[in-house]
Amino acid sequence: MGKRVVVKLPELIVKHNMSMRELSRLADVRPQALNELANQKRRNINFGHLERIADVFDTNDMNEIITLVDTDDDDE
């Protein structure tokens, strides 16, 4: 059993009634970078992006944006 990072942007934009485009504008992060994060396509996460996303959503809790989940090693 291992761990993997899950980015919770889709849930956040729904919760805050926001589009990915609006988040991109407010956080000053390229739309493609946000889409890759939201679709779990990125292997690296830019801390600057996380800080700006947290600022947009007015949170200090990174667990609202990213979390670790247990995974079977066979899934990777």
N, C-alpha and C positions, 0 to 999 in steps of 0.2 A: 504494500500500500504506500502511496506517495501523496504529495500535495500538488495542487495547481492553483494558480491565481485566476480569479474570476473578476472581471471588471463589470460593475453594475450600472453602466451608463444608460442602457435602455430603460431600466426601472426608474432611474432618477429623472430622466427627461419626461417620462409619463407622470411621475409624482408631482413634478413642478410645472406641468403643462407647458413644456418647452419643446422646440424642435432641435434636432442635432445642428442645424444651420445656425440657430440662435445661440446655442451653447458655443459653437465655434467662434462666432462673432464676439460674444461676451468674454470668453476665456482667452481669446486671441490664440487659438490652436487650429491648425489646418483641418478642414472638414475630413480629409482623407485619413489623417492621423486619428481623429476621434472615431471614425467609422471602423478603422482597423482595431482600435481598442474595444469598441462596443461589440464587435463580431469575434472577439478573442483571436484575432489574427496577428497581433503583435507579441513578440517574445520579450521585448524590452519596453519599459515604461519610463518616460521622461519625468523626473521629479518636478520640474518646472511646470509641466502640463498638469500634474496632479494638484500642485499648489493653486494654479489658476482655476481649475475645475472646482476645487474645494471652496475657493473664494466666491465663485458664481453661486454655488449652492449653500453658501454661508454655513460651512461645517468645519469642525476641527477633527472630526472622526473619520479617519481613512477607511474604516470598515463600511461606511456608507457608500464609498466609491469602489473600493477593491476589497476582496476577501480571499482567504485560502479555504479550499475544500479538499476533502479526502478523495483520492482517486485510485483506481486499480492500476497497477503498473502496465497492464495489458492495454489500457485505453490510450496510452501515449504513443 
